Amino acid sequence: MAFFNLDSSKATTGFTTIPAGKYEMFIEAGAKKQTQQGAPMINFALIMREDVPGQEQYKGRKFWTNLVFQENTEGIVNGFLKAIGAPDGKEFPSIEDFIAYSTGKAVLADVKIGQWQGNDRNEIGFMNASKVGGGKVDDPFETVNVDNPLDN
């Protein structure tokens, strides 16, 4: 049996766009990249949540967006970290640590419709804090007062 048999009647030429709006998603993965000018960048894959009422029909849809690290994007990077719940002053020794911290976090993504090569496509604008929550918890005991647990 063949690994794959072509059936051109089932061929698609791209993804159908979803309506512009704000959607709850999880950050599924991140890949370390560079811009053409050499600035460090993370290409994030986001996945539409299936547990949020009103967006079930888009469950499992994936979206990609880039986060570029350079002087003029410092506000965007800080806004992203705030959206995923990073505490003020959080330090990341490497871009790999940044990716690991971000992966699995819930966000409210602003989905837009843009153009690429004459075709409509979805693009991610800003990411804000999730209104639903959920996702990966890095350290469930981080804010626990171990000396007096009843104060928590």
N, C-alpha and C positions, 0 to 999 in steps of 0.2 A: 504494500500500500504506500502511496506517495505521501510525502510530508504535507504537500499542499497542491490542490488542483485549482487552476484559474477558472472562475466563472465570471466573465465580464459583465453579465447582466446584474451582478451584485456589486459592481464597482462604484465607489463614491469618489467625488472630487474634493471633499473637504467636510468640515463639520458645519452643522447648522448652528447659527448663533442663537444665544438665548437673549431675552429682552434685557436691556440695560437696567441696572438696579443694584441694590445691596443684597449680598448673599452670604450666608454662613458657610465657611469652609474650614478645612484643616490644612495645615502646611504638611504635605506628604513627604517632601524631600527637598534637598538643596544641593546644587553642584557648583563647585568653585570654578570660576571662569575669569576672563579678562576682557575689558572693552578693547576696541581697536586701538585706543590711545594708551593701553597698558594699565588702566586703573583696575583694581580688584573688583570683582562682581560676583554675586551669587545668583544663579538661575534657580528660582523656587518653583516647584510643582505644587499646585493647590488642588484639592479634591472637594467637590461639592458634598456637603453633609446630607445624609439621607434621613436624619432624625429630626429635621426641622420642618414643621408644618408650612406648606405653601411652596416648598421647593423640591418636593419628592420627585417630580417628573424629571428633574435634572440630576438625580442622585448618581454619583460616580463620575460625573463629567469632570474633566481635568482642565486646568488653566495653568499658564506659565507666566511668570513675571521676573524681572531682573531688579536686584537691589545693588546699586553702584556705590562704591566707597571712594569718595573724593570730596574735596573741600566744599564744593557747592551743593552737595547732597547730604551734608551732615544733619540738617533738619529732617530730611526724609528718613534717614537711618534711625535717628532718635525717635521719630514718630512711629516707625515700625516696631522698635523695641518697646515703646510704651504700649502699643496695641497688643503685643503678645504678653504683657504683664511683667516685663523685666523691671526689677527694682532700680531706683535711681542709684547711679554709681556702679552698676554691674559692669565688670570688666571681662573682656574676652581675650585670652592670650593669643588666639589664632583665629583665622577665618573658619577653620574646621570646628573649633569650639562654638563659634557663632552659629554655624549650620546645625550642629548637634542640639544646641539650646532651642533653636527655632522649630526644628522638626517636631511635628505632632501637636503644635499649638493651634488653638482655634482663633479665627479672625473673622471679622465682618468685612468682606471684600467688595469694593466698589467696581462693578463690572460695567464696562463701556463697550460700545460698538465702534470699531475703527475700520480703516481700509488698509489692505495690503495687496498689492498687485491687482487692483481693481475689484477685489472681493471683500465683502464684509467679514470681519472676524471680531471675536471678543478679546478685550484687553482688560487687564487689571489696573485700576487707578490706585488710589490709596487703600491701605488696609487699616481698619480701625479695630478697637477692642470688640470681641464677640459679645453679643447681647445674650447669647445662650450659655456660653461657657463650655466647659468640657475640654477634652484634649489631654495632653501629657502634663503631668505634674512632675517638676524636676526634683523637688525635695519636700515631701509632704510634712516634714517636721521642722522646716526652716523657721517658722514663726512661733514654734512651741516654746514656752517658758518651762524648761525642764526642772528648774528649782521649785516652781510652784505651778503645776499643771492646771490647777483650778482657775488661775488668772487668764487662761487662754480663751 
